[in-house]
Amino acid sequence: MLVRILICPDKFAGTLSAAEVAAAVTEGWLGTAPADECVQRPLSDGGPGFIEVLGTALGGQRIPVTTVDPLGRPVPAEVLLVGTTAYVESAQACGLHLLGEAERDPKAATSYGLGLLLAAAVEAGATEVVVGLGGSAVNDAGAGMLAALGAGPVDVGGYALPYGGVVLGTAERLEGKPRLRQVSIVAATDVDNPLLGLHGASNVFGPQKGASRDDVMRLDAALEHFSGVLEKEFGVEGLALMPGAGAAGGIGAALLALGGRVVSGIGLVTRLIGLDAELDRADLVITGEGSFDHQSLRGKVTAGIANSARDRGLPCVVVAGRNETGHREAASAGVTETYALVEHFGSSDLAFAEPARGLREIAARLATQWSR
């Protein structure tokens, strides 16, 4: 009797896309148990890979766009148009992967490129724009994005502010109105952090983007001031404390100020690709991501899939590059077993250099345990 395995991982950041992870796991499993059925459903929670995953599942029109990276350099990107709904991926313009390690500096990085993508979506005729948030190099609360839409921050003298988050402490107002033609905006993210404070964008994610402790304090203070500017300009209250406002370096706050709403990225993707139906038919679920850690359990792909599997009484195996969660907390999220490339190879260097081989080998081992 064959086993039906649903393979639905996120990307392994810096090494493999979600589709490549799923393909490697499938190859390893079928090499050991060729009679089984492996169903691949690569996933994204709104971060890198969002467009690839949805474009594969939904079809639609992929519109090429030249935008700019967090330092203002031209980069290729695309808008996915499905009917009158456009999907854009902030990481294509603001992604940390677009910068070398020495270039990472959230004090100066900009979300301007995301604004260009939103403008392209509007020009394509979209009436709704879904923005995938995650994996960003910026910490500018969407100030650059607003500038690209025609509503950039200016100082008390009326001069436009330069790129970056740290200068936002001198913002006096926004100059102009965002050119969005009344499109509705949806922010797809599984980061529920507020904009400010210990759990805010600067404190939690700033160090990953190259911020020192002093930088974090300066950025948090600058974003506190700028959130007041956004509240005044758009007539909103309590913006800085809204769940999701801290997503993608505070871009979530700007989208909320524009009247957008926040939805679960993994929830949106699983609904659009029909993952629930695949879960209902599965005997075993395999998911995973590059680093399975405490943030993974706060609503990211692995936690969302594990929870859904648990609700159906399905075993769920997590494969990851690195595992930093305890067995008890993983089990409480619905995870049956966890395997990590670092442990498999006994070497971080090998795990990073040969992730596909490691995934094939782990999957082959899993097949010997789970296949009938």
N, C-alpha and C positions, 0 to 999 in steps of 0.2 A: 504494500500500500504506500503510495507516494506521499511525501510531505510537501505542503505548500508553504514556502518561506517568503514573507514580505520583507524586502530589503529597502529601507527608507532612511538613509543617512543624510546628514548635513555635510557640508564641505569639511575637509581637513585643511584649515587655513595655512596658506604658504606652501602646500604640497599638492593636494588633489581636490578637484571639484567634487561636488556631491555625486554627479553622474559617474565620475571615475572611481569613486569609492564603491558605489553600488556595483559597477562592472567587475571590480577586483574581487569583491566578496562573492558575487555570483560565479565567477570563474573558479575560485577556490572550492566552493561548495560542490558544483557540478563535476569537478574533476574527481571528487570522491564519491558522490552520490548522484550519478547522471540521470537517474529516473525521477528525481524530485523536480518540483516546479519552483523556480525562483522568479518572483515578480519584483521588478525594480521600480521604485518610485522615489527618485532623488528629491530632497526637500531643501527649503530655505525658510528662515524665520523673518525674512525681510532684508537680511544682509547680503553679502556677495553671493551671487548665484540666483538671486530672486528672479531676474528676467529669464535666465536660461531655463530654470525649472518651469515657470509659468508658460513661456513660449513653447516649450516642448509639449506641455499638456493641453494648452488651449488653442494653439495655432495663432491666428490673428496676423496682424501686419507688423513687422519689425522695421521701424524707421530709423535709419542711421543718423546720428547727430554728432557733430564735433563740439565737444565741450572743453572745460579746463579742469585740471587736477587741483589739489589743495594749495599748490604754489602758483597757480595761474597758467600752467603750461597746457597746450592743446592735447587732448586725449580723445580717442573714439568712444562713443557710447551709443545707446539706442533707446528708443521709446517703443514699448509694445502696445499696440492699439488693438483692442478687441471690442468691436462694436463702437460705442461711444465712451468706453472706459479705457483710459491710458494707464499703463504701469511703468513706473520709473524706479531705478535702483540708485539710491544715494551713493553707494560704494563705487559706482562707475565713475563718479566725479569727485567724491570726497574720501575714497577708500584709503585706509592705511597702507594697503598693498601697493599703492601707486607711488609711494615714497621709499627711498633708501633709508636705512636706519639713521644715518647721519643727518638726513633731511627732516626728520620728525620734530616738529615744534608747534604745538597747538596754540602758542601765543600768536603765531603768524599765519596759520593755515586758514583757508577760506572755504566756505560752502557756495561760492559764486557759481561753480559749475552745475550744482543741482538746480539753481535758479534758471540756468540756460535750458536744462532738461524739462523743467516745468513749462517754460515758455514754448518749447518745441511741442510739448503735448497739447497745449492750448491751441497753437497754430494748426495742429493736425485735426482739430475739430472735436476734441474730447470735452465731454460735459462733466466727467468725473476723473480725477487723477488719484491713483493709489501710489503712495510713495513708500517703497521699502527702505527701512532705516536700519543701519547696523554696519559695523566694521569701519567706522569713519576715523579720519585723522584730524578732524576739526574740533574746535571747542568755542565756536563763535555764535552759538544760539541762533543760527540761521541768518545772521546779519548779512553775510555775503549773498546768500540766496535771495534775500529781500532786495539787495542792491541790483542784482541781475534782473529782477522783476520790476525795477523802476522805483523802489522805495528804500533806498539806502540810508544808513544812519549818517548824520552830520553832527559836527560839534557846535559850540555856542556861536561861532562865527559863520556858520553855514557851510563850512568846508567838509567835503566827503571824508570819512574816516578810511584809513588804510585797511588792508586785509588783517584778519586775525581777531582773537578773542580778547586779548589784554587791553586793547585800545577802547573797548566798549564802555569803559568807565568814564570816558569823556563824551559819550553820545548825548546829545541834547534832544534830538527828535529824528523822525524819519522825513526825508525829502521826497515827496511824491506819493502816489498810491500804487499798490501792486497791480500789475496788468494781468489779471487772471480771468477776466470776462465772466465772473460769477460762477466759475466751475466749483464743484464740491471737491473737497480734499479729504483723503483718508490716509492716515499714517499707520503703516503696518510694521509693528515692532513688538518684540516680547521683552523689552526693557521697560520696567515700570518705575524707574527711578525718577524722582523729582529733578528740577533744574539745579537746586542749590543745596548746600549743607553737606553733612558727612556722607549721605547716600546720593548726592547729586552728581551731575555730569563731570565736574572738574575733579572732585575727590575720588570718585570710583574709577573713572575711565581715563582721566588726564595722565596718570603715570604710564599707562600702556601706550600713550601717544607721544611720550618723550618729555612730559612735564616733571620738573623737579618739585620738591615740597614747597619751595617759595613760589614757583610758577602756579601751583594749584591754588594757593591762597590768593594770589593776584587775580587769577582767572575767575575764581568763585566770586570775588568782590566785584569784578567787572560785569559778570553776568547778573549779579544781584541788581546793579544799577540799570543794566540794559533791560531787565525784565520789567522794571518800572516804566521805562520808555515804551515798551511794547503794550503794557497794560493801558497806558494813557492813550496811545495812538489808536488802539483797536477796541477800547472800551471793555476790557475783560478784567476780572478780579481773581486774585489767588493763582495767577498763572504759574508762578515758580513752584508751587506745591502740587500741581496737577500730575497724576501718574502718567509717565511717558514723556513729560516735558524735558527730561534729561537725556532722552534717546538721541544718539548720533551727535554728541557734543552740544546738545541743546537745540538741535534743529526741530525736535519735537515741540518745543515751546513756541517757536515761530509758526509752525503749522497749526498748532492749537489757537494761537492768536489770530490766524487768518480764518478761523471758523472751522478748522478741520476737526476730525474725530480720530481717536486712537483705537485701533483694533489689534487683536493678537495676530502677529505675522504668521505663526505656524498654524493658527486656527484658520486664517484666510486661505493659506496655501492648501491645507489638507481638504478644505471644503471644495475649492476650485478644481482640484485634481481627482476628487472622488475617493479620497483615501479611506473614508469610513467603510465603504463597500468592500475594499480590499482587506481591511482589518477583519471584517466579518467573515471572510473566507479563508483567512490565514490559520496555520497551525503554529507558526513561530514567527516572531518579529525580530529583525535585526536592525538596529539603528546605531547612530554614533556621530562623533565629531572629533575635531583635532584634540581638544582638551576637555575632558569630562571633569568638571570641578563644581564649586558651590554655585557659580553663576549659571551652570547648566540646569540646576534644579529650580531656578527662578523663571521657569516658563520658556526655556529655549527648546529647540527641536527635540533633543533626547528626552527631556522631561515630559513634553507634550505627548510624544509617541508612547513612552512608558506608561503614562497615566491612562491613555486610551486602551493599551493592551491589558493593563491590570483590570480595568472596568469590564473587559470581555473575558477575563480569566485566561488570557494568553501569556505564555512565557515571552519575555523580552530580553534580548541580549544586546548589550552595548559594546561596540568596538570603538576604541579611541586611540589617538596617538599617545596620550598620557592620561592616567587616571589619578585624580586627586580627591576623590570622594571616599568616605568610609562605607563599608558594606551595609551598615544599618540605614544610613540616610539614603543610599541608592535603593535599597529594598523598599523603603517607605514610599519611594516615588514610583515603584512598580518594576524596578530592574531586577531581573532574575540572576544574571551573571554579567561580569564586566571583564573585558580583555583589553590590554593596552599594548601598543607596538613597542614602547620603551621596555616593558617587562618581557615581551616576547623575544626581542633582540638582545636585551641586557645592555642596550646602548642607545642613548639619545641621538647620537650621530647617525647610526644605521636607521633608526626609526624615521628620521627626517630625510635620509638619502634614498631609502627603498620602501616607502610606505605601501606601494601596491603589492610588492612581494610579501610583505608582512601580513597584509590583509588576506591575501590568497592562502597563506599558510594557516592563519587563524581560522579562516572559514572552513578549510579542509578538516581541521581539528574539530570544529563544531559539528560538521557533517557526520563524523564518526560517532559523536555523542548523541545527536538528535535525530538522525535519519533512521527510519524504520527498516 
